[in-house]
Amino acid sequence: MKTIALVYYSGSGATHDMAEAVAQGAKTQPDIQVIRYRISGEDIQNGRFNDPDLFASLQHADAILFGSPTYMGGPAAQFKAFADASSESWSEQGWRNKLAAGFTVGGSQGGEQDSTLNYLLILAMQHGMLWVGMDMPSGYHDKRINPMGRQLGASGHTPEGALSEADLKTASHLGQRVATLLLSQFAAEKSPVAEIA
Ligand SMILES: Cc1cc2nc3c(=O)[nH]c(=O)nc-3n(C[C@H](O)[C@H](O)[C@H](O)COP(=O)(O)O)c2cc1C
């Protein structure tokens, strides 16, 4: 059994819908369990995210997928508070070689979702994780997904307050891709950080 953890913030529910689509895609594969953690403002006290149980369970996940709405051209502050708190795992590189991926939602089609995905990628790199992007270039497939052609991760937008079917399919595909990779021979062995001679 492989475990995929989804850690995300969602203010009005669109990023939550993306997370559910990611989970649905992941669950199409056998022997995959998905754990979901929706960050809430109450987890943040005096500006600091505090949930030791979450970090303990993330330690056992095989993949961690990060999700945040795009707020003011980047991740929401609530997500960033979680990311800052993850620095305790950073010092030990505790998430090294886990798979990682990201998803985001903006109100506009071109609402700087790339900037949020870039941040999620950098967070994964800080932790020594292995980033999984999209493998569906827009216009070169017949599945009507990834309409924005973003290869860095799954993104959507909510012009009428809701995501399109194509955006949800994109998220679902990303979940399926991570699950497939986890089950494949390419999943990295988790080995301790080598000592420098
Ligand atoms: C404080 C704030 C800042 C926002 N900034 C952006 C932005 O930079 N780009 C964008 O496309 N949408 C922006 N939006 C719109 C949200 O990204 C959009 O409503 C999204 O669907 C929210 O996701 P959620 O329902 O998961 O909270 C912003 C919304 C809020 C509340």
PDBQT file of the ligand as one rigid body, heavy atoms in Angstrom, charges set to zero:
ROOT
HETATM    1  C1  LIG A 201      -7.228  37.542  -1.295  1.00  0.00    +0.000 C 
HETATM    2  C2  LIG A 201      -7.509  36.980  -2.662  1.00  0.00    +0.000 A 
HETATM    3  C3  LIG A 201      -6.573  37.150  -3.651  1.00  0.00    +0.000 A 
HETATM    4  C4  LIG A 201      -6.790  36.609  -4.917  1.00  0.00    +0.000 A 
HETATM    5  N1  LIG A 201      -5.818  36.743  -5.868  1.00  0.00    +0.000 NA
HETATM    6  C5  LIG A 201      -5.982  36.149  -7.073  1.00  0.00    +0.000 A 
HETATM    7  C6  LIG A 201      -4.944  36.186  -8.048  1.00  0.00    +0.000 A 
HETATM    8  O1  LIG A 201      -3.858  36.725  -7.844  1.00  0.00    +0.000 OA
HETATM    9  N2  LIG A 201      -5.182  35.585  -9.238  1.00  0.00    +0.000 N 
HETATM   10  C7  LIG A 201      -6.369  34.976  -9.529  1.00  0.00    +0.000 A 
HETATM   11  O2  LIG A 201      -6.524  34.463 -10.629  1.00  0.00    +0.000 OA
HETATM   12  N3  LIG A 201      -7.351  34.900  -8.607  1.00  0.00    +0.000 NA
HETATM   13  C8  LIG A 201      -7.184  35.456  -7.395  1.00  0.00    +0.000 A 
HETATM   14  N4  LIG A 201      -8.160  35.352  -6.445  1.00  0.00    +0.000 N 
HETATM   15  C9  LIG A 201      -9.338  34.531  -6.740  1.00  0.00    +0.000 C 
HETATM   16  C10 LIG A 201      -9.187  33.114  -6.173  1.00  0.00    +0.000 C 
HETATM   17  O3  LIG A 201      -7.960  32.531  -6.537  1.00  0.00    +0.000 OA
HETATM   18  C11 LIG A 201     -10.331  32.251  -6.699  1.00  0.00    +0.000 C 
HETATM   19  O4  LIG A 201     -11.554  32.754  -6.220  1.00  0.00    +0.000 OA
HETATM   20  C12 LIG A 201     -10.180  30.792  -6.318  1.00  0.00    +0.000 C 
HETATM   21  O5  LIG A 201     -11.220  30.063  -6.929  1.00  0.00    +0.000 OA
HETATM   22  C13 LIG A 201     -10.232  30.607  -4.820  1.00  0.00    +0.000 C 
HETATM   23  O6  LIG A 201      -9.989  29.257  -4.506  1.00  0.00    +0.000 OA
HETATM   24  P1  LIG A 201     -10.652  28.587  -3.217  1.00  0.00    +0.000 P 
HETATM   25  O7  LIG A 201     -12.132  28.499  -3.518  1.00  0.00    +0.000 OA
HETATM   26  O8  LIG A 201     -10.004  27.283  -3.085  1.00  0.00    +0.000 OA
HETATM   27  O9  LIG A 201     -10.378  29.505  -2.059  1.00  0.00    +0.000 OA
HETATM   28  C14 LIG A 201      -7.986  35.908  -5.195  1.00  0.00    +0.000 A 
HETATM   29  C15 LIG A 201      -8.939  35.752  -4.167  1.00  0.00    +0.000 A 
HETATM   30  C16 LIG A 201      -8.696  36.270  -2.929  1.00  0.00    +0.000 A 
HETATM   31  C17 LIG A 201      -9.717  36.056  -1.831  1.00  0.00    +0.000 C 
ENDROOT
TORSDOF 0
